């Protein structure tokens, strides 16, 4: 009996030692990471916390204000953004500012105003623009360079801003507003969130990623203002912003509305500005718009926006399998992850008992909650929610390994699978992610939820486009219920399949998209293109709805001609460029780069291969070598924790502990379970021996 006790004691001590070792490793890992963070950081590694220099001669905050002027006529937004730079130091500076843009923006103009002079920027191939800018900077000329790093990330550089100078840089773009279920939305992003720079990314050495960031709650100090004018064909119904306090004035029987930010509100430049509005009668501006070129030989463009039929009843939908891929990294700590948990509860609760599901949690590593999909029973859903609620957010954001693991999961042959990705998108592996999703489109379609006050919309929209799904962006907890319901309506079934478009009597060419996808969730059919000859004939849209064949047609006549719709030229080119970008990320090759560059130069658009350069020919800085570069710091997006930057500021020793990776927690849980099991077994054996 004593021998059994000694054996049990040895098992107990061995298991306890193993558990203690796991805890030591779990605690030591963050400490090791903190030691690494205290090493000298390379400039291109990651964002870092801004520390203002003690040198009073250098103005470290040269951006003094951003003013946004938006005019919305029908479905087209015309946007002007004026950035004001002023040097309040005593040394000449070069200002560099990374800022976000709309993923649908066709940026087509840049103007610089300095000392009473106006300089219009020219579009150039990207490397040529950089050379012209560097040459002007070295000669002491004031110059501005606007570059696109991603479709939603731009960078402005302004060289040779002398002490006391004020430089105004105005960029212009157009955007198409596509209604969703009868509701229009205009979005103006204000801040680029800090990116986790994965070594797997092609952008791992991109300097713009290593941007200076202010501490949580610290305002940028730059003024921000916005005014919008909406001119609608019928009365405007509900108009609101869930992100900002606004003042609204209506006129002309509610067909016009003027919107400004409420000056008494909180800082406005640390989150996306989102404005939602509807037209009376819940209608959308459906129909055909033709723009005739304004000079001999000029191209003519058209836009068609056609409202599809209603969704089908839920009971007619076949069962599906869902995998929810949830980001629990450091940048999701707090509001984003709390909102994600609430939204997931609604998404999971909306599944039918005939559906199956699984959940993958990822940060630096990943953890699948079940080895195989489980039925969407109340017990299984509650068990999944209990596990999800236990995480607080911590670690890096390894999206690619998580997606690969999802696509490696086996599924039944006759079961359709939907992947739902939930993240703030603060990564630099967009191209790699799009390519991975497209290559696995035969295995599953994909819907993407971006959660946060300033999410990476380029990633969210690109994932959904590659996965033939739909993007959802939730900037406020109150939106979780509404967006979860919209997702439920959307996945029940496409409302229109086998969509085809043809023109009868009108000569059209260069039509985008080249093939029309299935229509989901009452989103309109959108068609761009060019036309020639006489404006006559008709457009016919056909498809298959749940109730049978569906058809709409629109006559081409004088009422469809819109001489003021010059923005269609830029919007068509922007749409064609986006299609080429998607193709390039899948197959690569220099041929597509050349096509994108040619389109950017021909239509005067900012792309990843073309830039705007403006040079004032007056030599103003006689000692340009004495200038210093200043990187304008960005505010941390509202609701984003400092864990997004590792919880450590430059020159600071304070660290915020993060949640251990899922694999570490899983290993500890297994060891503790073994420990408890062995202890119970030893007690039962002792009891049996004492009884006998």
C-alpha positions in Angstrom: 0.0 0.0 0.0 2.9 2.4 0.8 4.4 1.5 -2.6 1.2 2.6 -4.3 1.1 5.8 -2.4 4.7 6.6 -3.3 3.9 5.9 -7.0 0.9 8.2 -6.9 2.9 10.9 -5.1 5.5 10.7 -7.9 2.9 11.0 -10.6 1.3 13.9 -8.8 4.7 15.8 -8.4 5.7 15.1 -12.0 2.4 16.4 -13.4 2.6 19.4 -11.1 6.1 20.1 -12.3 4.9 19.9 -15.9 2.0 22.3 -15.2 4.3 24.7 -13.5 6.7 24.6 -16.4 3.8 25.5 -18.8 2.8 28.5 -16.6 6.4 29.7 -16.5 6.6 29.5 -20.3 3.3 31.3 -20.7 4.5 34.1 -18.4 8.0 34.2 -19.9 6.8 34.6 -23.5 5.4 38.1 -23.0 8.5 39.0 -21.0 10.7 37.8 -23.8 8.6 39.8 -26.3 9.0 42.9 -24.2 12.7 42.4 -24.1 12.7 42.2 -27.9 10.6 45.4 -28.1 13.2 47.2 -26.0 15.9 46.5 -28.6 16.5 49.2 -31.2 13.6 48.9 -33.7 14.1 49.1 -37.4 12.2 51.9 -39.1 10.2 49.5 -41.3 9.2 47.0 -38.6 6.0 48.4 -37.2 4.1 51.5 -35.9 5.5 53.1 -32.8 4.3 55.6 -30.2 5.1 59.2 -30.9 7.4 61.1 -28.5 7.7 64.8 -29.2 11.3 66.1 -29.5 12.7 68.6 -27.1 14.2 70.5 -30.1 12.0 73.7 -30.3 13.4 74.6 -33.8 11.5 71.7 -35.4 7.7 71.7 -35.8 6.8 68.0 -35.2 3.1 68.6 -35.9 3.0 70.5 -39.2 -0.5 69.3 -40.2 -2.7 72.0 -38.8 -6.1 71.1 -40.2 -8.1 69.0 -42.7 -11.3 70.4 -44.3 -13.6 68.1 -46.3 -16.2 69.4 -48.7 -18.6 66.8 -50.1 -21.3 67.3 -52.8 -23.6 64.3 -53.5 -25.7 64.6 -56.7 -27.8 61.5 -57.2 -25.5 58.5 -56.8 -22.2 60.3 -57.3 -20.1 62.0 -54.6 -17.7 64.8 -55.5 -15.2 65.2 -52.6 -12.5 67.8 -52.0 -10.0 67.4 -49.1 -7.9 70.4 -48.1 -4.9 69.7 -45.9 -3.2 72.8 -44.4 0.5 72.5 -43.4 2.2 75.3 -41.4 5.8 75.4 -40.1 5.8 77.0 -36.7 9.4 76.1 -36.0 12.6 77.8 -37.1 14.0 75.2 -39.4 12.8 74.2 -42.9 11.0 70.8 -42.8 9.7 68.1 -45.1 6.3 66.9 -43.9 5.1 63.3 -44.4 1.6 62.3 -43.6 0.0 58.8 -44.0 -3.8 59.1 -44.3 -6.7 56.8 -45.4 -9.1 57.1 -48.3 -12.2 55.5 -49.5 -11.7 52.1 -51.3 -14.0 53.3 -54.0 -12.4 56.7 -54.6 -11.3 57.8 -58.1 -8.6 60.3 -57.1 -8.3 62.6 -60.1 -6.8 65.9 -59.0 -4.3 67.7 -56.7 -3.7 71.5 -56.3 -1.1 73.2 -54.1 -1.5 76.8 -52.9 1.5 78.7 -51.5 2.3 82.4 -51.0 -0.5 83.4 -53.4 0.6 81.0 -56.1 -1.5 78.0 -57.3 0.3 74.9 -58.7 -1.7 72.1 -60.4 -0.2 68.7 -60.0 0.6 66.4 -62.9 0.0 62.6 -63.0 3.3 60.6 -63.5 4.5 57.1 -63.3 5.3 56.5 -59.7 9.1 56.3 -59.9 9.3 59.3 -62.2 7.2 61.3 -59.8 9.5 60.3 -56.9 12.5 61.4 -59.0 10.9 64.8 -59.8 10.0 65.3 -56.2 13.5 64.4 -54.9 15.1 66.7 -57.5 12.8 69.6 -56.5 13.5 69.0 -52.8 17.2 69.0 -53.3 17.0 72.2 -55.3 15.1 74.0 -52.5 11.8 74.1 -54.3 8.5 73.5 -52.5 6.9 70.4 -53.9 4.1 68.0 -53.0 3.9 64.3 -53.8 0.8 62.2 -53.4 1.2 58.4 -53.5 -1.1 55.4 -53.1 0.3 52.5 -51.1 -3.0 50.6 -51.0 -6.4 51.4 -52.5 -7.3 52.9 -49.1 -3.9 54.2 -47.8 -2.3 57.3 -49.3 0.8 59.3 -48.3 1.4 63.0 -48.8 4.9 64.5 -48.8 5.5 68.3 -48.8 9.1 69.4 -49.2 10.8 72.7 -48.2 8.2 74.2 -45.9 10.0 77.3 -44.6 9.5 78.7 -41.1 6.2 80.7 -41.2 5.0 79.0 -44.4 1.4 77.9 -44.8 0.9 75.3 -47.6 -2.6 74.2 -48.6 -2.8 70.9 -50.6 -6.2 70.0 -52.1 -7.0 66.6 -53.4 -10.1 65.7 -55.3 -12.0 62.5 -55.9 -15.3 61.0 -57.1 -17.1 58.0 -55.6 -20.2 56.0 -56.6 -22.7 55.5 -53.8 -24.2 52.0 -54.1 -27.4 51.6 -52.1 -28.0 48.5 -49.9 -31.7 47.5 -49.4 -32.8 51.1 -50.2 -30.3 52.8 -47.9 -27.4 55.0 -49.1 -24.1 55.4 -47.2 -21.2 57.8 -47.5 -18.0 57.0 -45.6 -15.0 59.2 -45.1 -12.2 57.4 -43.3 -10.1 59.7 -41.1 -7.2 57.6 -39.7 -5.0 54.7 -40.7 -5.0 52.1 -38.0 -1.7 50.6 -36.8 -0.8 47.5 -38.9 0.7 44.3 -37.7 3.5 43.9 -40.2 3.9 40.2 -40.8 7.2 39.0 -42.3 5.1 37.0 -44.7 3.8 40.2 -46.3 5.2 41.8 -49.4 4.9 45.1 -47.5 7.2 43.9 -44.7 9.8 46.6 -45.7 7.3 49.4 -46.5 8.2 52.5 -44.6 4.6 53.9 -44.4 3.7 51.0 -42.1 6.1 52.2 -39.4 4.0 55.3 -38.7 4.2 57.3 -35.5 1.0 56.9 -33.4 -0.2 59.0 -30.5 -1.0 57.4 -27.2 -4.6 56.2 -26.5 -6.9 59.2 -25.8 -4.4 61.8 -27.1 -5.9 64.1 -29.8 -4.0 64.9 -32.9 -4.1 68.6 -32.4 -5.1 69.2 -36.0 -8.5 70.8 -36.8 -11.0 68.7 -38.7 -14.1 70.0 -40.4 -16.6 68.5 -42.8 -19.6 69.8 -44.7 -21.9 67.8 -47.1 -24.5 68.9 -49.6 -27.0 66.3 -50.8 -29.1 66.9 -53.9 -31.6 64.0 -54.5 -34.2 63.5 -57.2 -36.9 63.0 -54.6 -37.4 63.9 -50.9 -34.8 62.7 -48.5 -36.2 60.5 -45.8 -34.2 59.4 -42.7 -30.7 61.0 -42.5 -28.3 60.2 -39.6 -24.8 59.5 -38.5 -24.1 56.9 -35.8 -20.4 57.9 -35.7 -20.4 61.7 -35.3 -22.7 64.5 -34.0 -24.1 66.4 -36.9 -26.3 69.4 -37.7 -28.7 69.1 -40.6 -30.6 71.7 -42.6 -33.2 70.7 -45.3 -34.6 72.8 -48.2 -36.4 72.5 -51.5 -39.1 70.2 -50.1 -36.5 68.0 -48.5 -34.8 67.2 -51.8 -31.7 69.0 -50.6 -29.8 68.6 -47.3 -26.8 70.4 -45.8 -24.8 68.6 -43.1 -22.0 69.8 -40.9 -20.1 68.3 -38.0 -21.3 69.6 -34.6 -18.4 71.6 -33.3 -19.3 70.7 -29.7 -18.7 67.0 -30.2 -15.6 65.0 -29.4 -12.5 64.8 -31.6 -13.7 63.8 -35.0 -10.5 62.5 -36.7 -10.0 59.2 -34.8 -12.7 57.1 -36.5 -14.6 56.8 -39.8 -17.3 59.3 -40.5 -20.4 57.4 -41.7 -23.6 59.1 -43.0 -26.7 57.0 -43.8 -29.8 58.3 -45.6 -32.8 57.0 -47.4 -35.1 58.4 -50.1 -38.8 58.7 -49.5 -40.7 55.6 -50.4 -37.6 53.5 -49.8 -36.8 53.8 -53.5 -33.3 54.0 -55.0 -32.1 56.0 -58.1 -32.4 53.0 -60.5 -32.0 53.5 -64.2 -29.5 54.3 -67.0 -27.2 57.4 -67.2 -25.3 58.3 -70.4 -22.5 60.9 -70.4 -21.6 62.3 -73.9 -18.0 63.4 -74.4 -17.6 67.2 -74.5 -15.2 67.4 -77.4 -14.9 65.8 -80.9 -13.5 62.3 -80.6 -14.0 62.2 -76.8 -15.2 59.0 -75.3 -18.8 58.5 -74.1 -19.6 56.7 -70.9 -22.6 55.1 -69.3 -23.7 53.8 -65.9 -26.6 51.4 -65.2 -28.0 50.8 -61.7 -30.8 48.3 -61.6 -32.7 47.3 -58.4 -33.2 43.5 -58.1 -36.2 41.6 -56.8 -36.8 40.9 -53.1 -35.2 38.1 -51.1 -36.7 34.6 -50.9 -38.3 33.1 -47.8 -35.9 31.5 -45.3 -37.7 28.1 -45.3 -36.7 27.5 -48.9 -32.9 27.6 -48.2 -30.8 24.4 -48.0 -28.7 23.7 -44.9 -25.2 25.1 -44.9 -21.9 24.7 -43.0 -20.3 27.8 -41.4 -16.8 28.4 -40.1 -16.4 31.7 -38.1 -12.8 32.9 -38.2 -12.4 35.4 -35.3 -9.4 37.7 -34.7 -8.5 37.8 -31.0 -5.2 39.7 -31.4 -4.0 42.7 -29.4 -5.6 45.4 -31.6 -9.0 43.7 -31.0 -8.7 44.2 -27.2 -11.6 46.1 -25.7 -14.4 47.6 -27.8 -13.6 45.7 -31.1 -13.6 42.2 -29.5 -16.5 43.0 -27.1 -18.5 44.0 -30.2 -17.4 41.0 -32.1 -18.6 38.7 -29.2 -22.0 40.4 -29.2 -22.3 40.1 -33.0 -21.1 36.4 -33.0 -23.8 35.6 -30.4 -26.4 37.0 -32.8 -24.9 35.2 -35.8 -24.7 31.9 -34.1 -28.2 32.2 -32.6 -29.5 32.9 -36.1 -28.4 29.6 -37.4 -31.0 26.9 -38.0 -30.7 23.4 -36.3 -30.1 21.9 -39.7 -26.9 24.0 -40.2 -23.5 23.0 -38.9 -20.7 25.3 -37.7 -17.2 25.6 -36.2 -15.2 28.5 -34.8 -11.5 29.3 -35.3 -9.9 31.8 -33.0 -6.6 33.3 -34.2 -3.9 35.7 -33.2 -0.2 34.6 -33.4 -1.5 31.0 -33.5 -5.0 29.5 -34.0 -7.4 27.2 -32.2 -10.4 25.4 -33.7 -13.1 24.9 -31.1 -14.1 21.5 -32.4 -12.2 18.9 -34.4 -15.2 18.8 -36.8 -18.3 20.9 -37.6 -21.2 20.4 -35.0 -24.9 20.9 -35.4 -26.2 24.4 -34.6 -28.0 23.2 -31.5 -28.6 25.5 -28.5 -26.1 23.5 -26.4 -23.4 23.6 -29.0 -23.9 27.3 -29.6 -23.8 28.1 -25.9 -20.6 26.1 -25.5 -18.9 28.0 -28.3 -20.0 31.3 -26.9 -18.6 30.5 -23.5 -15.2 29.9 -25.0 -15.3 33.0 -27.1 -16.3 35.2 -24.1 -13.2 34.0 -22.2 -10.8 35.8 -24.5 -9.7 39.4 -24.0 -7.4 40.0 -27.0 -3.6 39.7 -27.2 -0.8 38.7 -29.5 -0.1 39.3 -33.2 -2.4 38.9 -36.2 -1.4 35.9 -38.3 -4.3 35.9 -40.8 -2.8 33.8 -43.6 -2.1 30.7 -41.4 -5.6 30.9 -40.0 -7.2 31.0 -43.5 -5.0 28.1 -44.7 -6.2 26.1 -41.7 -9.8 26.8 -42.5 -9.5 25.8 -46.2 -7.7 22.6 -45.1 -10.8 21.5 -43.1 -12.6 18.6 -44.8 -16.3 18.9 -45.6 -19.1 16.7 -46.9 -19.4 16.7 -50.7 -22.9 17.9 -51.0 -22.7 20.6 -48.3 -22.2 24.2 -49.1 -19.7 26.1 -46.8 -19.6 29.7 -45.9 -16.5 31.2 -44.2 -17.1 34.3 -42.0 -14.0 36.4 -41.1 -14.3 38.8 -38.1 -11.3 41.2 -37.7 -10.3 44.9 -37.6 -8.0 44.2 -40.6 -4.8 45.7 -39.1 -2.4 43.6 -41.3 -0.2 44.1 -44.3 -1.0 40.8 -46.1 -3.9 41.9 -48.1 -2.6 40.7 -51.5 -1.7 37.3 -50.1 -5.1 36.9 -48.4 -7.0 37.8 -51.6 -5.0 35.3 -53.6 -5.6 32.6 -51.0 -9.4 33.2 -50.9 -9.7 33.2 -54.7 -7.8 30.0 -55.1 -10.1 28.3 -52.7 -13.4 29.7 -54.0 -14.5 26.2 -55.0 -14.4 25.1 -51.3 -16.4 28.0 -49.8 -17.6 31.5 -50.2 -16.5 34.2 -47.7 -18.1 37.1 -45.9 -16.0 39.6 -44.0 -16.9 41.6 -40.9 -14.7 44.6 -40.1 -15.2 45.7 -36.5 -13.8 48.9 -35.1 -13.9 52.7 -35.4 -11.5 52.8 -38.3 -11.1 49.3 -39.9 -9.0 48.4 -42.8 -11.8 48.5 -45.4 -9.4 47.5 -48.2 -8.9 44.1 -46.6 -12.6 43.6 -45.6 -14.0 44.6 -49.0 -11.3 42.7 -50.9 -11.8 39.5 -48.9 -15.5 39.6 -49.6 -15.0 40.4 -53.3 -12.5 37.5 -53.6 -14.8 35.1 -51.8 -18.0 36.2 -53.7 -19.6 37.3 -50.5 -20.3 40.7 -48.9 -18.4 43.1 -46.6 -19.9 44.3 -43.3 -18.3 47.1 -41.3 -19.4 47.7 -37.7 -18.2 51.0 -36.2 -20.5 51.0 -33.2 -21.9 48.3 -30.9 -25.5 49.3 -31.8 -24.8 48.3 -35.4 -24.1 44.6 -34.5 -27.8 43.6 -34.3 -28.6 45.3 -37.6 -25.6 43.9 -39.5 -26.1 40.4 -38.1 -29.7 40.5 -39.4 -28.5 41.8 -42.8 -26.1 38.9 -43.0 -28.9 36.4 -42.2 -31.1 37.8 -45.0 -28.2 37.8 -47.4 -27.0 34.2 -46.9 -30.5 32.8 -47.1 -30.1 32.8 -50.9 -29.0 35.0 -53.8 -32.0 37.0 -54.9 -31.0 36.9 -58.5 -28.8 34.4 -60.3 -27.7 33.9 -64.0 -27.7 37.6 -64.4 -27.2 38.9 -68.0 -27.2 42.3 -69.6 -27.6 43.3 -73.2 -28.0 46.5 -75.2 -30.3 46.6 -78.2 -29.7 49.4 -80.6 -26.8 51.1 -78.7 -23.2 50.3 -79.6 -21.4 49.6 -76.3 -17.9 48.4 -75.5 -15.4 48.1 -72.6 -18.2 47.0 -70.3 -17.4 46.4 -66.6 -17.8 44.0 -65.0 -17.4 41.6 -67.9 -19.7 39.1 -66.3 -22.4 39.9 -63.7 -22.2 38.0 -60.4 -25.2 36.7 -58.4 -27.0 39.5 -56.6 -27.2 39.3 -52.8 -29.3 41.1 -50.3 -31.1 43.6 -52.5 -27.9 45.2 -53.7 -28.4 46.7 -57.2 -26.9 45.4 -60.5 -24.1 47.8 -61.4 -22.8 48.2 -65.0 -20.2 50.6 -66.4 -19.0 51.0 -69.9 -18.5 53.2 -73.0 -20.8 53.8 -76.0 -20.5 55.3 -79.4 -22.8 56.5 -82.2 -26.3 57.7 -81.6 -27.9 57.4 -78.1 -30.8 55.1 -78.9 -32.1 51.6 -78.2 -32.6 50.0 -74.8 -30.9 48.1 -72.0 -32.3 44.7 -71.0 -31.3 43.0 -67.7 -32.4 39.4 -67.2 -31.9 36.8 -64.5 -33.4 34.0 -62.5 -35.2 34.8 -59.2 -36.7 32.4 -56.6 -40.1 33.0 -58.3 -38.9 32.3 -61.8 -37.5 34.4 -64.7 -36.9 38.1 -64.0 -36.5 40.9 -66.5 -36.2 44.7 -66.6 -35.6 47.1 -69.4 -34.7 50.8 -69.8 -35.1 52.9 -72.9 -32.2 55.0 -74.2 -33.5 58.5 -75.0 -32.8 62.2 -74.3 -33.7 61.9 -70.7 -30.9 59.4 -70.1 -28.2 61.9 -71.3 -26.4 63.6 -68.5 -23.9 66.2 -69.8 -22.9 67.1 -66.2 -21.9 63.5 -65.3 -18.2 63.9 -66.2 -17.3 61.8 -63.1 -18.4 58.7 -65.1 -15.1 58.9 -66.9 -13.1 58.6 -63.7 -15.4 56.0 -62.2 -15.3 53.7 -65.2 -11.5 53.9 -65.2 -11.3 53.3 -61.4 -13.6 50.2 -61.8 -11.4 48.8 -64.6 -8.3 49.4 -62.5 -9.8 47.6 -59.5 -10.6 44.6 -61.7 -7.0 44.5 -63.0 -5.7 44.8 -59.5 -7.7 41.7 -58.5 -6.4 39.8 -61.5 -2.8 40.9 -60.8 -2.9 39.7 -57.2 -4.0 36.3 -58.5 -1.6 35.8 -61.4 1.1 38.5 -61.1 3.1 39.6 -64.1 4.3 42.9 -65.5 1.7 43.0 -68.2 -1.1 44.0 -65.8 1.2 46.6 -64.1 1.7 48.2 -67.5 -2.1 48.2 -68.2 -2.9 49.8 -64.8 -0.1 52.4 -65.3 -1.5 53.3 -68.7 -5.0 53.7 -67.4 -3.8 55.9 -64.6 -1.9 58.2 -66.9 -4.6 58.3 -69.6 -7.4 59.1 -67.2 -5.4 61.1 -64.7 -6.0 58.8 -61.7 -3.9 58.0 -58.7 -3.0 54.2 -58.6 -0.4 52.0 -57.0 1.8 52.7 -60.1 1.0 56.4 -60.7 1.3 59.5 -58.5 0.5 63.2 -58.4 3.5 65.6 -58.3 3.3 69.4 -58.0 6.4 71.6 -58.0 6.6 75.3 -57.3 9.4 76.5 -59.6 10.6 79.2 -57.2 13.8 78.2 -55.3 12.8 79.2 -51.8 15.2 77.2 -49.5 18.8 78.2 -50.2 20.1 75.5 -47.8 17.9 72.4 -48.5 20.4 70.1 -46.9 19.5 71.7 -43.5 15.8 70.6 -43.8 14.6 67.8 -41.6 11.9 65.2 -42.3 8.9 65.2 -40.0 6.4 62.2 -39.9 3.0 63.5 -38.8 1.8 61.3 -36.0 -1.7 59.7 -36.2 -4.2 59.4 -33.4 -4.9 55.8 -32.2 -8.4 54.9 -33.6 -11.2 55.3 -31.1 -11.7 52.1 -29.1 -8.4 50.5 -30.2 -6.1 49.5 -27.3 -2.5 50.3 -27.1 -2.0 46.5 -27.3 -2.2 47.1 -31.1 1.3 48.5 -30.8 2.6 46.0 -28.2 1.5 48.2 -25.3 4.8 50.0 -25.2 5.7 53.6 -26.1 9.0 54.8 -27.4 11.1 55.6 -24.4 8.7 54.0 -22.1 9.1 50.8 -20.0 5.4 50.3 -19.3 3.9 47.2 -20.9 0.3 46.1 -21.1 0.0 42.3 -20.6 -1.9 40.6 -23.3 -4.0 37.4 -23.4 -1.8 34.4 -24.1 -2.1 32.7 -27.5 -4.9 30.1 -27.9 -2.4 27.3 -28.3 -0.7 28.2 -25.0 -4.0 28.3 -23.2 -5.0 25.0 -24.7 -1.8 23.3 -23.6 -2.2 24.6 -20.0 -5.8 23.5 -20.0 -4.8 20.0 -21.1 -2.1 19.7 -18.4 -4.4 21.0 -15.6 -7.1 18.5 -16.8 -4.6 15.7 -16.5 -3.5 16.9 -13.1 -7.1 16.9 -11.8 -7.8 13.5 -13.4 -4.7 11.8 -11.8 -5.5 13.4 -8.4 -9.1 12.0 -8.5 -7.8 8.5 -9.6 -5.3 8.5 -6.7 -8.0 9.4 -4.2 -10.3 6.6 -5.5 -7.5 4.0 -5.3 -6.7 5.1 -1.7 -10.4 4.9 -0.8 -10.8 1.4 -2.3 -7.7 0.1 -0.4 -8.9 1.6 2.9 -12.3 0.0 2.4 -10.9 -3.4 1.6 
